[in-house]
Amino acid sequence: MAQIKRASDLRVYKLSLQLLDQLYDVAYSIPHIKLRTQLIKSGEAVSPLIAEGFSRQRNPSDAARFYEMAMIESD
């Protein structure tokens, strides 16, 4: 098993970036501009939140808070 040294090594991080193209396709098919904008902003926030949580490994509760925010954005 490969050792995880940075956030970009995480499968969930890679997947959150890969799915952005599909998210944009869906978002731009929505005629309501505010809903479209909210969807795009939420999708774009997931990978930075995962990276931030990964960078706070020394404090597990702080890391968990960022992972939880990423989950909330993805919902």
Wavefront OBJ file of the C-alpha trace (Angstrom):
o trace
v 0.000 0.000 0.000
v 1.315 3.435 -0.936
v 2.123 5.800 1.873
v 0.025 8.962 2.079
v 2.284 11.982 2.479
v 0.071 14.825 1.240
v -3.585 15.520 0.618
v -3.216 14.954 -3.117
v -2.396 11.292 -2.344
v -5.896 10.754 -0.894
v -8.405 9.027 -3.172
v -11.251 11.184 -1.878
v -9.283 14.340 -2.710
v -8.579 13.127 -6.259
v -12.199 12.106 -6.720
v -13.480 15.485 -5.529
v -11.393 17.155 -8.238
v -12.342 14.646 -10.946
v -16.054 15.098 -10.303
v -15.898 18.864 -10.773
v -16.280 18.533 -14.550
v -19.511 16.575 -14.124
v -20.673 19.069 -11.524
v -20.113 21.949 -13.939
v -22.126 20.122 -16.625
v -25.044 19.701 -14.243
v -24.755 23.196 -12.795
v -24.752 24.934 -16.162
v -27.913 23.105 -17.140
v -29.735 24.788 -14.229
v -31.445 28.001 -15.382
v -31.645 29.564 -11.900
v -28.388 31.528 -11.486
v -28.328 31.612 -7.666
v -28.842 27.861 -7.392
v -26.198 27.257 -10.057
v -23.712 29.492 -8.262
v -24.357 27.827 -4.908
v -23.873 24.373 -6.412
v -20.575 25.342 -8.025
v -19.234 27.031 -4.887
v -20.123 24.002 -2.766
v -18.464 21.607 -5.180
v -15.328 23.708 -5.422
v -15.050 23.928 -1.624
v -14.744 20.173 -1.021
v -11.138 19.570 -2.087
v -9.677 22.595 -0.233
v -11.489 21.521 2.947
v -10.082 17.993 2.643
v -6.599 19.425 2.144
v -7.013 21.722 5.150
v -8.181 18.829 7.320
v -5.237 16.713 6.170
v -2.818 19.498 7.080
v -4.165 19.520 10.657
v -3.361 15.900 11.499
v -1.629 16.874 14.723
v -4.981 17.946 16.133
v -7.489 15.168 15.294
v -10.547 17.116 16.449
v -9.578 20.079 14.278
v -8.944 17.799 11.289
v -12.306 16.101 11.841
v -14.017 19.509 11.808
v -12.669 20.244 8.318
v -13.559 16.757 7.063
v -17.068 17.279 8.403
v -17.326 20.638 6.616
v -16.237 18.909 3.384
v -18.982 16.319 3.856
v -21.544 19.038 4.481
v -20.502 20.867 1.304
v -20.771 17.664 -0.711
v -24.283 16.980 0.589
l 1 2 3 4 5 6 7 8 9 10 11 12 13 14 15 16 17 18 19 20 21 22 23 24 25 26 27 28 29 30 31 32 33 34 35 36 37 38 39 40 41 42 43 44 45 46 47 48 49 50 51 52 53 54 55 56 57 58 59 60 61 62 63 64 65 66 67 68 69 70 71 72 73 74 75
